[in-house]
């Protein structure tokens, strides 16, 4: 099954928070981090994209769901093979 799944690289903006006091100037001076995640593309929906790091039919491990609004770019590293 893993050969039938595309492998993609997703560039996305992650949310961030701080745990302590900081000046307002410092708080507004930071950007959210840009993240790069690669894996087997399991699903794309209106709300999110689902990747898995490891696939062993019928299971997947290291599953990540990235909200679509946070995705900047998707690059296909390997296209899905037909059955």
Secondary structure, DSSP 8 states (H G I E B T S, - for coil): -GGGS-EEEEEEE-----SS---HHHHHT----EEEEEEEEEEE-SSEEEEEEEEETTEEEEEEEEEGGGEEEEEEEE-----
